[in-house]
Amino acid sequence: MAPTKWIGYRNVHAPGRIYQTAQGSSSRYTLEENFIKAYLPIAIKRHFAIAAAPYYRSEHFEVKSLGVLAGEQLSTWNLRSVGVDLKVLICLDSAGWMINTANVSKSANVSGTSLGDVPLTYTLSSIYMKRRSPNTEMGIGVMVNRSNNFLVLPVVVYNHNFANKTGVEITLPQKIAWRYNPTTNDIFYLKAEANTRSYFLPQLTSDNHDVFRRIDVDLGVAYNRSLTSFMGAELFAGYRRNLSTRLPGTVVAVQSSGCFVTFDLYLKIPAGLRKKAY
């Protein structure tokens, strides 16, 4: 029921974060993120499709109240991430299909260094999907991630339309959402969405790469609007709950949870490609 995004831009603001050093110096920050991603079709056949999506992300800590050491360290970070998502869709029969994905990326603080100096990280996943009825589809699979550690997780998908205007969209461990479509151009969501960010900090250590890593869950309300037949926008706001934060040296997170606002602007996949894909 949701629009298929072709090219998208995202801006995120998360104010009120506080970090502190062992000496007691603390600073209040607003985290700002900018993200752009575009899907490029490689092959679209009757039972087979491949698409690649290069992307670019930048993050910045904007100091709101100056400290002594913590403010000097985090505010000078220039966090960047570049990578590509590869998606392969294989239709097995009229009601079953496989979704295989691969992501490779490089993420780091590029102040004084380059992304070429940091290790390559990757995520692989494979999910088997089955349409149980016209209003229900389910899936199960596995995801493997290799960044600063190695992680294997199960993946469970459940999508169901209760009626013409309501439904649930669940992809564990990433997202749980309740959806309401009052019109064909408007969608409201009540959702919880997890996001993980991991950046190497190569200039802070002489022999090993240090890492800035955080795991958050965004809880809130989103509104998606189709502005035209080829363009749409989404606003998502609420409370970002931090589950884990890893910071270098003596810096510790005093307040890592708080409100957030996300704005998405996107172009939809052209109608000709959608018809060919389906």
N, C-alpha and C positions, 0 to 999 in steps of 0.2 A: 504493500500500500504506500510505502515511502518512495519519494522520487529517487531515481538513479543518478548519482552525481558523476559528472565527467571531469570538470576542472573546478577546484575549490580553493578558497582562501579563508583562513581562520585567524581570528585575533582573540587572545585570552588575557584578562586582567584578574589577578588574585592578590588583593591588598592585605595589609595587616600582619605580614609574617615578621617574626622577630628572631634574630640569631645573636648568639653571645659567645665571647671567648672565655677561656679559663680565668683571665684577669678581671672579668666582670664587665667588660665593655660590650654594649649591645646596640643593635641598630634595627630600625623598622624598615621593611622593604615592601614594594609592590612588584610581584613577578609578572612580567609581560611576555607573551609568546605570540609569534607570528608563524604561520604554517601555510604552505601552498603545495598542491598535489594535482597531478593530471594523469588520467588513464589514457593509454595509447593502445588501440586494438592491434594485435599482431596477426591473429587468425580467427575468423569466425566461420565455422562450418555448421552443418546441420546438427551434429551431435558433439561438437567439440569447439571450444573457444579459448583463446589465450589473450591476456591483456597485461601490459606492463605500466606501472605508475611511478615515475620518478617524483621525488618530493624534496622539499627544503624546509628546515625549521630553524628559527632563531629564538633564543630566550635571553632575557636580561633582568637583572635585579636593580630596580630603581630605588635608591635610598630616599626614605621619607624623614628619618631622624638620624643625624650623624653620630657614629660611635668613634672609637679610636682605631681598633684593629679589625674588628669584624666588618665594619663598613668599608674599609680600604680593600679588604680581600674580595668579598663577594661582588661589590659594585664594579670591580674592574674585570670581572669575568665576561667573556664574549662566547657564549655557548651556541654552538652550531651543530646541525645534524643534516647529513645528506644521505639519501639511499634510494632504493627502488623496491617496489612491491610487484611480485609476479603472481598472477592468478590463472589457474587452469581449471576450466569447467568441462567435465565429461558426463554426458547424458548416457546412463546405462539402459534405461527404458522410459516409458511414458510417465513413470512416477518416481524414479530413483536417479540420483546423480552424485558425482563426486566433486568436491571443491578442494583443490590443492593449492596452497599458497607458499610463497617463499619471500622473505624479506632480508636484504643485506644492507648494512648501513655503517657509517662512521660518525661518531658523535664525540665532541670534545670542546674544551675551552681553547679557542684558537688564538687567544692573546699571547703573542710571542711564539707561536708554533703553527702548524698546519694540520689539517685532517689526515694528510698522508702519513703523519708520524704516529698515528694511533691504530690499535688493532681493529680488524673488521669484525662486526657482530652480525649474527643471523638468527632468524626465526623461521621454522618450518612447521606447517600444519597440514593435516589431511582429514576431511570430514565427509562421511557418507550421509546424504540427505534422502529422506523418503517422504513423499506426500501421502499422508494417511487418508485424507478426505479433501474436498475442494477448499475447506477452511482451515486445515491443519497440516503442518509439515514438521518433521522431527529429524534430528541429526545427532550423530555421535562421532567423535574423532580424537585426535591426539595432537598436541603442540609441543615442539621442542625449541628451546631458546638457549643461545650461547652468547653471553656478553662478558661480564666480569666473573660469572659463574655459569654452571650448566643446570638447566631446569627442564623438567618434563611434566606436563599437565594434561589432564583429560579435558575435552571440549564437548559441551552439550548444547544443542540448539533446539528451541521449541518456539514455533510461531503459530498463533491461532487467532482467527477472527471470530469474535463472539456474535457480531452482527455486522451490518454494512458499514457502521461507523466506529466500531470499537474493536480492540484486539490487544494481544500481548506479543512482545518481541523479546526473546530471551536467548542470549549467547553467553554461556558461562565458560570461563570466568570473567568475561568482559562487560556484559551489559544485561540489565533487566529493565524493561520499559513497558508501561501501559500507554496505549495510543487511542486518541479520539479524533476522528475526521468529521468535523461539522459540515464541511463542504469539500468539493473535489480539489480545492486550492489551499485548504488550511488543515494543519495537523497540530494537535496539542499532545505533548508527551509528559508523563510523570516517570522519571527514570533515575537509575543509579548506573554510573558508568565508570569503570576503572581505567586509569592511565598510569603508565610507568615511564619514567625518564631516567636515562643513565648516560653520564658524560665522563670521559676520561679527562684527567687533569695532569698532563704529562710534565708541565713545567714546575710542579710543586714538589717533585721528588727527583732524585738523581739517578736511581737505578730501576725503580718500579713505578708503574702508573697508579696514581691515586684516582679515586672515583667519587663523583657526586651522583647520588642515586636517590630517587624518591618514588614511592608508590602511593597514589591518591585514589579516592573514590569520590566522584562528583555526584551529589544528591540534589535534585532540583526539578524545575519545570522548564520545558522547551516549547517554543512555538515556531513552526515551519510554515512558510508562505511561498507559494508559487507566484512570482511577480509577473512572469510572462510564460509563454510556452517553452522557452529555452533557459530561463533564469529563475533562481529562487534564493531565499535567505532564511536563516534560522537563528534564533536568539535562545540561549540556554543559560540560566542563572540559578544560583542556590548556594549550597554549603559544600565546600571541598574538605573532606576528612582525610588527613594524612595518616597512613598506616605505618609507613617506615621512611626514615630519612637518614642517609649516610653523608656526612660532611667531612672534609679533610682537617687534619691538624687538631687544634683546640677549639674549633668552632662547633657549637651545639645549637640545636633547634629549640628555642624557648617557646615559640608559638608557630607551628607549621600548618595549622588548620584555620579555615576561615571562609569568607564569602568569595565567590568568583562570578565572572560574567564572560560568556563565550559568544562571539558573533561569527557566523558563517555566511559567506556569499559564494554561490556556486552556479555553474552552467550545467544543464542536463545533457545526457547523451542524445545526440541527434536522432530524430525519429527513424531515419533510414537504417541506422545501426541497430536500434532497438528491434525493429521488425525483422532484420536479418538474424539477430541473436536468438529471437524467440520463435 
